[in-house]
Amino acid sequence: MTTDSVRWDEIHKNIPPDLARHSQYAEGCEPKFPRSSTVCDLAGGLGYDALYFINNGHNVILMDISDYALKHAKKLASENNVVSRLVTKKVDFGEGLIPLRDGSVDVIFSRIGFNYFPYEETRNLLADAYRVLKTDGKAYIAFKSPEDLEDYNFLRKNAVELQENVFIEGEQIRSRFTKRQLEQMLEEIGISDYSVSAYKEERETLRDEFMKASKKVLYLNEVSFKKI
Ligand SMILES: C[S@@+](CC[C@H](N)C(=O)[O-])C[C@H]1O[C@@H](n2cnc3c(N)ncnc32)[C@H](O)[C@@H]1O
């Protein structure tokens, strides 16, 4: 855990100040949440999306591998006088699943948090997200998409492809699953009420997977499902 955790600490420490804000994806999802939800933000990073959800009346459980990010999220909540509405938890999703009881949250949210695992582990995480949702609860999970050709071709050229669309670049696994692959995972798990659709974030500057401010368009595939 230490290596991944420390690597992510360093990435988070170097985030450009103009990216210190909630994401467009979070803004698009939040109106679909039930009011006053318990939201679990998986690999939620520095906590800007979590703060946005709290400011819209929700309580948030934020899980991440980075101590720095978790501390930052708490500080942000504290500065905004909402610290009692944020729970943070250090978790390595590469080593285990979601440490929550069955049927305990209304919403699962994750923005580019599930892109670091091979096919089977990713599918198991999706199954676990389903497990922890309450009946009628919904998941909104955004993955980086192979439709970003610049990014995809970079990985094809510079990283080793371990499985179809799963690369290892240095020590970091990066997946770029197609819509079809994500649908296949959901079918394998037995989730029937789902959608997988392309989603584009377009802004002057964006938080991309590498936490750089240079991106103007972020190509995502959104997996959304409901607990029956
Ligand atoms: C691209 S960032 C996205 C952060 C946030 N969701 C956002 O949209 O800005 C990926 C996040 O995944 C976390 N992460 C990476 N590997 C992880 C792992 N194995 N377990 C838990 N979190 C992990 C990182 O610390 C980072 O916060």
Ligand as a Chemical Component Dictionary entry (heavy atoms), coordinates in Angstrom:
data_LIG
# 
_chem_comp.id                   LIG 
_chem_comp.type                 NON-POLYMER 
_chem_comp.pdbx_formal_charge   0 
_chem_comp.three_letter_code    LIG 
# 
loop_
_chem_comp_atom.comp_id 
_chem_comp_atom.atom_id 
_chem_comp_atom.alt_atom_id 
_chem_comp_atom.type_symbol 
_chem_comp_atom.charge 
_chem_comp_atom.model_Cartn_x 
_chem_comp_atom.model_Cartn_y 
_chem_comp_atom.model_Cartn_z 
_chem_comp_atom.pdbx_ordinal 
LIG C1  C1  C 0  -7.740  10.887 -11.017 1  
LIG S1  S1  S 1  -7.899  10.921 -9.289  2  
LIG C2  C2  C 0  -9.612  11.294 -9.126  3  
LIG C3  C3  C 0  -9.906  11.965 -7.824  4  
LIG C4  C4  C 0  -11.327 12.534 -7.724  5  
LIG N1  N1  N 0  -12.319 11.486 -7.799  6  
LIG C5  C5  C 0  -11.506 13.566 -8.816  7  
LIG O1  O1  O 0  -12.395 13.398 -9.653  8  
LIG O2  O2  O -1 -10.769 14.537 -8.825  9  
LIG C6  C6  C 0  -7.823  9.230  -8.821  10 
LIG C7  C7  C 0  -7.998  8.999  -7.328  11 
LIG O3  O3  O 0  -7.903  7.609  -7.075  12 
LIG C8  C8  C 0  -7.160  7.421  -5.874  13 
LIG N2  N2  N 0  -6.630  6.066  -5.950  14 
LIG C9  C9  C 0  -5.707  5.601  -6.827  15 
LIG N3  N3  N 0  -5.458  4.289  -6.611  16 
LIG C10 C10 C 0  -6.288  3.924  -5.573  17 
LIG C11 C11 C 0  -6.483  2.694  -4.876  18 
LIG N4  N4  N 0  -5.806  1.599  -5.197  19 
LIG N5  N5  N 0  -7.389  2.664  -3.870  20 
LIG C12 C12 C 0  -8.071  3.795  -3.519  21 
LIG N6  N6  N 0  -7.914  4.977  -4.145  22 
LIG C13 C13 C 0  -7.034  5.046  -5.154  23 
LIG C14 C14 C 0  -6.108  8.523  -5.917  24 
LIG O4  O4  O 0  -5.554  8.858  -4.685  25 
LIG C15 C15 C 0  -6.916  9.665  -6.510  26 
LIG O5  O5  O 0  -7.527  10.421 -5.501  27 
# 
loop_
_chem_comp_bond.comp_id 
_chem_comp_bond.atom_id_1 
_chem_comp_bond.atom_id_2 
_chem_comp_bond.value_order 
_chem_comp_bond.pdbx_ordinal 
LIG C1  S1  SING 1  
LIG S1  C2  SING 2  
LIG S1  C6  SING 3  
LIG C2  C3  SING 4  
LIG C3  C4  SING 5  
LIG C4  N1  SING 6  
LIG C4  C5  SING 7  
LIG C5  O1  DOUB 8  
LIG C5  O2  SING 9  
LIG C6  C7  SING 10 
LIG C7  O3  SING 11 
LIG C7  C15 SING 12 
LIG O3  C8  SING 13 
LIG C8  N2  SING 14 
LIG C8  C14 SING 15 
LIG N2  C9  SING 16 
LIG N2  C13 SING 17 
LIG C9  N3  DOUB 18 
LIG N3  C10 SING 19 
LIG C10 C11 SING 20 
LIG C10 C13 DOUB 21 
LIG C11 N4  SING 22 
LIG C11 N5  DOUB 23 
LIG N5  C12 SING 24 
LIG C12 N6  DOUB 25 
LIG N6  C13 SING 26 
LIG C14 O4  SING 27 
LIG C14 C15 SING 28 
LIG C15 O5  SING 29 
# 
